[in-house]
Amino acid sequence: MLSPLFLVVLLCSSIATLASSTSPVLKNLARGSALKCLADLCGGLPFEVWKSNVVVENIRASHETYAPDSDTAILRRIINERGVSGLWSGWQVRMVEGFFSGAVLLAAKETMRKTLAMSPVVSKNVPPYLIGFVAGAFGGASQALVMAPCSLLVTATANSGETVFAAAKNIWSREGLRGIYRGAPAVSYRQATNWASRQGFAELVRPRIQIAGMPGEIISGIVAGVLSTWNTPFDVARITSQSKVFSDHHDADSQDHTLLETMRDAVNQRGFKGLYTGIFPRIGQSCYQTIFLVSIPRLLGS
């Protein structure tokens, strides 16, 4: 597994180097691809796999009326059953997703942020952190088209243990294109609020952290990453909706539920805390993403 992953990182790094003398948009496209792939390889994907397993475990427990395992027990089970490499389940599709979604995210949000900051009216009347919220939302919403099918396949492989191609074939045979984009509305809401919060909170927190350079940027990224997990209900709804594609406990009516209906079902089955299932692994994942795609681009001068 390590050899292909190394090649992916090398490819992304090479693209970023080649783009160093090009236009800002192309530079951010290349940097976004490289940074998103690196964020997933360095720890973001294991947190995603862990989080998805936690949510799906709780969904199954609510259907079969048994007490779900704790987050740490689920992590141990993944490692015991699949080895440490099991935490990187679905890495192939995640690299494809990261390559494109990272590029779209960084280019879109930085272009929007600079456009708003350069406007005399906006720059005089709107604080930087509000510009960050708007730019982040724009970037997050822009990448949802790529992320919806990819996140579905990562969720499927994380919980079934089958290959990406087998999962895609199974989903396509059962539901076609509609199944591939299962949970797309939740992905859109999640990504828009994810990056609005991560970028906006980072801009809000950074001036208040009296530490210069990289340490200050990383600390602000961690704080922003933690605060941005307020939108975990959107992520729970996304995993719940997508899990119905490969679950044994699904029916046609439940698969047609809207985002709000899916969230309502989670509350009815598991209580209000059900909307924040998997919050601990998600905090770790969010911190990784914020550091790599908000803090580091600030240091690089995107």
Phi, psi and omega in degrees: 000324187295324182297309177299321180296320179298320180295322178297314179298317180298319179296313180297319180295322179294319178297318179297322179292316181296329182275000187296337182250012182262194182293157179303323181294312179295324178298316180289328174299313181292315180296320180299316178300310183296314184291322179294317178296318179295321179300318180290318182293324185281351180158341182296317181293315176304321177295322178295315179297315179300311181299314181299319178295322179296313181295314181295322177301317180291326177295313180297320180298322180291329178283322186259004176053054171229161182283124180290153176292158177288166180303315182292324178295322179293321177298315179297322181294319178301313182292319181294321184277325187239356185081173180299326180297341177296338178287348177252026178302136179077021184296331181297309181291330178294325178291321177296314178300312182298322181300315183272314184291324177296320179296312181297316182300304186294317180296317183292312185288325179287325176295316178294318181298315181291322179298315179291319182294331182276348178284122181303320182292313182292313185297331181277334187246347183241124179294154183304325183291328176290323174299321178297318178299315181293313181296319179297318178297320179296315179294318180295318179294326182294328184272356185296328181299323179281321189284332185302304180291326182292317180294327176298314182291324176296316178299317181296312182291328180296329186256336180262335182081358180280168182288163179300316183293322178294319179295316180298317180297319181295314180295317181296319181292332182272322187225355179069208182299326180299321179292324180297328180257024176298131179084010183300318178300319179295323177298317181298312178297318181296313184292320179297313180286329176305302189278337170297316182289314183297314180289314183295313180294325178296317178293326181287320186279324189306313181295341183269354177261109186276052177229125185277160171071205185302315181303319179294320178295319181293318179298316179295325177294320179294315179299314180296321179298317179295313182296330184288349182281008175301334184269018179309325177307325177295321181290320177298318178296322179296311181294321179299314181295316182290327182294338180293339180293324183241017181268152174278351183247064180223157175216168186298320182296314182293331181286341179266007181295145174284176179301312182294324178293323178295319178293322178297318179298321179297320179292317180297324184274324188233007182081176182301326180296341178298334178288344180244027175297135179077021184296325184291310175297331180290327176298315178299316180296317182296321178296317177302310183298319183291318179298314185286327188246002172235305184292310182295316176301326176296319178294324180281348180076045180298000000 
